[in-house]
Amino acid sequence: MAVTNITAYFKCSAEKVWNTVTSSENYSWRSDLEKIEVIDKGKRFIEYAKGGFATEFTIISFKPYELYEFDMENENMSGRWSGKFYRLEGGTKVDFTESVSVKKLIMKPFAQYYLRHQQKRYISDLKKVLEKYKDSDD
């Protein structure tokens, strides 16, 4: 099993960070996504990466501004993503952990690197979209 973790701090409210991360409608800030298809609102959705590769997600924990967790699966892997949100003076800290089991043995040596790369890209995209909220109440 490959496990990666990343933390980041954003100078905006926990509400802004939470709403951005958990939105199935507003995903245009994600540079890796083509679309999101909601299967069962608040419970299941499918993300389509650029090029159309699909991953299904099942939400297992949704505690606003605190914890967002889901199981995920596609033809190459299955796993869990956990996002913790912390209100701090002047902003919000996030702590994201991803645990994945690879289904194809040939992909196992690359899983850790791939997850780390994806996490860094996600945080970079999130920083860009949240930058407009910096030091504002919007």
C-alpha positions in Angstrom: 0.0 0.0 0.0 1.3 3.5 -0.9 0.5 6.3 1.6 1.2 10.0 1.1 0.5 13.0 3.2 0.6 16.7 2.5 -0.2 19.8 4.5 -0.8 23.4 3.4 -1.9 26.7 4.9 -4.2 29.1 3.1 -4.9 32.7 4.1 -8.7 32.4 3.8 -11.5 31.0 5.8 -12.1 27.4 6.5 -15.5 27.8 4.8 -13.8 28.9 1.5 -11.3 26.1 1.6 -14.0 23.5 2.5 -16.5 24.7 -0.2 -13.8 24.7 -2.9 -12.5 21.2 -2.0 -15.9 19.6 -1.6 -17.7 21.1 -4.6 -18.8 18.7 -7.3 -20.1 21.6 -9.5 -17.1 24.0 -9.4 -14.1 22.0 -10.4 -12.7 24.1 -13.2 -9.7 25.1 -11.0 -8.5 21.5 -11.1 -5.9 21.2 -13.9 -6.2 17.4 -13.9 -9.9 17.1 -14.4 -12.2 17.0 -17.4 -15.4 16.6 -15.5 -17.2 15.3 -12.4 -20.4 13.2 -12.7 -22.5 13.1 -9.5 -24.1 9.6 -9.1 -25.8 10.1 -5.7 -25.5 13.6 -4.4 -23.5 13.8 -1.2 -22.6 10.1 -1.5 -21.0 9.1 -4.8 -19.4 10.7 -7.7 -17.0 10.0 -10.6 -14.1 12.1 -11.6 -12.9 12.0 -15.2 -9.2 12.9 -15.6 -8.1 14.8 -18.7 -8.4 12.1 -21.4 -11.4 10.5 -19.8 -10.0 8.1 -17.2 -12.7 7.5 -14.6 -12.3 7.1 -10.8 -15.4 6.4 -8.6 -15.6 8.0 -5.2 -17.8 7.1 -2.2 -18.0 9.7 0.5 -17.6 8.1 4.0 -17.2 11.2 6.2 -18.5 14.7 5.7 -18.1 16.9 8.7 -18.2 20.5 7.4 -15.0 22.5 8.0 -13.4 19.6 9.8 -13.2 16.2 7.9 -13.9 15.0 4.4 -13.1 11.3 3.6 -13.9 9.1 0.7 -13.1 5.7 -0.7 -11.9 5.6 -4.3 -11.6 3.0 -7.0 -10.7 2.6 -10.6 -9.3 -0.2 -12.8 -5.7 0.5 -11.5 -6.2 1.1 -7.8 -8.4 1.3 -4.7 -7.9 3.4 -1.6 -9.0 6.1 0.7 -8.5 9.9 0.8 -8.8 11.9 4.1 -8.9 15.6 4.3 -8.7 17.4 7.7 -9.3 21.1 8.0 -8.1 23.3 10.9 -9.2 26.9 11.6 -6.2 29.0 12.5 -5.8 32.7 13.1 -5.7 34.4 9.7 -6.4 31.2 7.7 -6.9 27.5 7.4 -4.5 24.5 7.5 -5.3 21.4 5.6 -3.9 17.9 6.1 -4.5 15.5 3.3 -3.6 11.8 3.4 -4.1 9.3 0.6 -3.7 5.5 0.9 -3.8 3.4 -2.2 -3.5 -0.3 -3.1 -2.4 -0.9 -6.7 -4.2 -3.6 -8.6 -1.6 -4.1 -11.3 1.7 -5.3 -10.0 3.7 -3.5 -12.7 2.4 -0.1 -11.3 3.4 -0.8 -7.7 6.9 0.7 -7.9 5.5 4.0 -9.3 2.5 4.4 -6.9 4.2 6.5 -4.2 5.8 8.9 -6.8 2.5 9.2 -8.6 0.5 10.0 -5.5 3.0 12.6 -4.3 3.0 14.2 -7.7 -0.9 14.3 -7.7 -1.0 15.8 -4.2 1.5 18.6 -5.1 -0.5 19.4 -8.2 -3.8 19.5 -6.2 -2.3 21.8 -3.6 -0.8 24.1 -6.3 -4.2 24.3 -8.1 -6.0 24.9 -4.7 -3.5 27.7 -3.8 -4.2 29.4 -7.2 -8.0 29.4 -6.8 -7.9 30.4 -3.2 -5.4 33.3 -3.7 -8.3 35.5 -4.8 -9.9 35.1 -1.3 -6.7 36.0 0.6 -7.3 38.6 3.2 -11.0 39.0 2.2 -14.3 37.9 3.6 -15.7 36.8 0.2 
